[in-house]
Amino acid sequence: MSLLSIQNLKLSIHGTPILKGVSLDVAQGEIVAITGESGSGKSLTAFSVMQLLPRGTGTTGSIQLDGTELLNASDAAMCDLRGNDIGMVFQEPMTALNPLMTIGDQVMETILLHTSATRDEARIKAEETLTRVGLSPEKFKLSRFPHELSGGQRQRVVIAMAIALRPRLLIADEPTTALDVTTQAQILDLLKDLVQDFGMGLLMITHDLAVVSDMADRIVVMRHGDVVETGETSTLFSNMQHDYTRALFAASSHEVDLPDNTRPDDALLVVKDAVRDYPKPRTQLFAPREYTRAVNGISFTLKKGERIGLVGESGCGKSTLTRAILGLEPLQGGSITAFGEEVAPDMPAALRAGLQVVFQDPYGSFNPRHKVARIVTEPFHLLPDPPKGKDRQNRISEALIAVGLRPSDADKYIHAFSGGQRQRIAIARALIIRPELIIFDEAVSALDVSIRAQILDLIAALTQSHDLSYLFISHDLSVVRTITDRVLVMKDGQIVEDGPTEHVFSHPKHPYTASLIAAAPTLPDVKGPINVPT
Amino acid sequence: MKSRNLIIGGLLTAIFLTEALISFVWTPFDVTQMNISSKLKTPNGTNWLGTDHFGRDIFSMIMVGARTSIAVALVAVSIGMFIGVPLGLAAAARQGSLLDEVIMRGNDLVFAFPSLVIAILITAVFGPGAVNAIIAIGIFNIPVFARLTRGAALPLWQREFIMAARVAGKGSSRISLEHILPNVTNLLIVQGTIQFSLGILAEAGLSYVGLGAQPPLPSWGRMLADAQTMVSFAPHLALIPGGAIILTVLGLNLMGDGLRDLLDPRIRVDRT
């Protein structure tokens, strides 16, 4: 008999059906992964188990934990179960912890709430649990606060809170999405270990097929509130039944058809010994300011027609470097020249017009109060004589068509578009003044795999039609591998490796590059061609 | 019924606003005309809300008083907005700079003084009167709006659409006007209604101590002050202007509350 059994779960919010009959089982000591793109209902399925649903939600069907019906259980009964029998690990370790409570208190809270342990007993138990997740009290005192820990360490605290009472079922909602690859690998190992040790069931929600294939015993693929396919990991990957699973798999390992770079000649962008310091907050009122060196003597050259990738983990200084290249912040040493002229915050508009950028967040990079036409024409501000009237209309239409949108979209507000469409609009905004160099700052990181594949194809196509050179900044190695010719690996403000992309990936020289590549979860090789329905 | 506050608040505000507007063209009686023979009348058919100790019609005085209160509060809030909002925008645009420090520490300085006491000082130095009351109340509205604007603008400056505008070569003043200001307007409108009600209270307070609008121009605050000695035998003299102040302030606060619910989608809760 399985530990968790969900039968024909239907869920609607204000009458809109979200889940349309989901059934799945989790056995003791088993890792089951629910995967699917955003809007597939995977998170709501998990939250239904916890009965933590938004107001106005109606559910039918059955969710049983060891034979106890959870659906429509009383709130008091659920409070007993949550934390005690079911633990939960959240996606964002930065917000899942109370910033005003020490890590010890947060782990103890669960224990004190559900058992009759005294504070001292609870403290001992919390110490044990934190040691188990790799934060031994010798190095990480219980009196530490969350802001004193890194993202990975915080996620360990969140896991400690979830497993403190050895729940029978652990639910992990995208537990590693917010983490760097090397940290992700460690957290996944820890979770796998805990499941084995405690014999608990793990229901894991993730959009990342590569993570799934490494971790899960069984996989549930969801789409639009339906389970489209479910099976043992090994058999499911080698024998995909459903078209959608195949499409998802193909999109995850999508490789673009990048046209050859024909003219690597003149240097477009030359970064020479660039140094960028940030002032730290003053510790005393009149103490001299101390500085953090975010970018420490970086040099590279981007030639016309080159497509360079810049990879590194969070905090390595890649965003700081981006802002310096865009001329938004001044350098403290070295120089950056684009098209032969010095880049600086007060650089002339004509120089700025040659450098454009596409940001990561498809929701945050537009003013919600402006229409698309106004958004994409913003860079016209850089032209001495911006196009007007019909000419302006034509330019807008041209840019929108180039990114696969319709000219009529110009009159809509931004909220009418999906994440992928918004990213197309962001590219249109960068393209409209025909820059020579575009910087893609994590431009596909927030997108679902199938949308990401489309945007990557679009970028590859644009390199051909628009003669683009670009700097592609990303933490995602598989994306960088397919979309660039050359790659720079950055660590602690310095470039540790620089070379042709394929070569760096197949023969990394620097140990850091090697560890990055080793830590990145990979998709299993699937024999035979994958037929992607079109 | 999600905007019940808005409806009630708007209704109350509208009543006093129309009252004030009508008073420009018509009042039941002339407010400057005394009629000692019919003094201290309780509400009746001729004098709807009764008469005061000089026999003036209280209903007419409330109407004209509304005009004074609303005019003083409106101009004072406008002064606060027109000076405070640009200061706040400038401070946010240059966060951490000397300009930011100067603006914000200046605000702290103004905030550090008890506002009504300083208002009394100003009117005492420059002489009592509606204009000086406006200036005094207006000055204390500046830091409220400056702080609010800066606080709301700071997180916006970290957003990527602001970065995109900077990449498009727009300067900080232009970004402040085109991108920041429209995104903080909701907040300013809500704070405006609250400051408006505080302005009415402040004007009433100043008039009460005789430093607001000067006789013969009626004012709610002075009507209260005049009624003070007669509360025991003519309580309606105090109750009516007092009630007018309470209802107007309540109306404006409810309206501010309702507007906030309406304009801020983040706290728009479903009450079904």
Boltz contact constraints between the chains, C-beta under 6 A:
constraints:
  - contact:
      token1: [A, 326]
      token2: [B, 167]
      max_distance: 6.0
  - contact:
      token1: [A, 328]
      token2: [B, 166]
      max_distance: 6.0
  - contact:
      token1: [A, 349]
      token2: [B, 169]
      max_distance: 6.0
  - contact:
      token1: [A, 352]
      token2: [B, 169]
      max_distance: 6.0
  - contact:
      token1: [A, 357]
      token2: [B, 167]
      max_distance: 6.0
  - contact:
      token1: [A, 359]
      token2: [B, 160]
      max_distance: 6.0
  - contact:
      token1: [A, 361]
      token2: [B, 160]
      max_distance: 6.0
  - contact:
      token1: [A, 364]
      token2: [B, 159]
      max_distance: 6.0
  - contact:
      token1: [A, 364]
      token2: [B, 160]
      max_distance: 6.0
  - contact:
      token1: [A, 365]
      token2: [B, 160]
      max_distance: 6.0
  - contact:
      token1: [A, 365]
      token2: [B, 161]
      max_distance: 6.0
  - contact:
      token1: [A, 365]
      token2: [B, 164]
      max_distance: 6.0
  - contact:
      token1: [A, 366]
      token2: [B, 161]
      max_distance: 6.0
  - contact:
      token1: [A, 367]
      token2: [B, 161]
      max_distance: 6.0
  - contact:
      token1: [A, 367]
      token2: [B, 179]
      max_distance: 6.0
  - contact:
      token1: [A, 369]
      token2: [B, 182]
      max_distance: 6.0
  - contact:
      token1: [A, 378]
      token2: [B, 168]
      max_distance: 6.0
  - contact:
      token1: [A, 379]
      token2: [B, 168]
      max_distance: 6.0
  - contact:
      token1: [A, 381]
      token2: [B, 168]
      max_distance: 6.0
  - contact:
      token1: [A, 381]
      token2: [B, 169]
      max_distance: 6.0
  - contact:
      token1: [A, 381]
      token2: [B, 170]
      max_distance: 6.0
  - contact:
      token1: [A, 382]
      token2: [B, 169]
      max_distance: 6.0
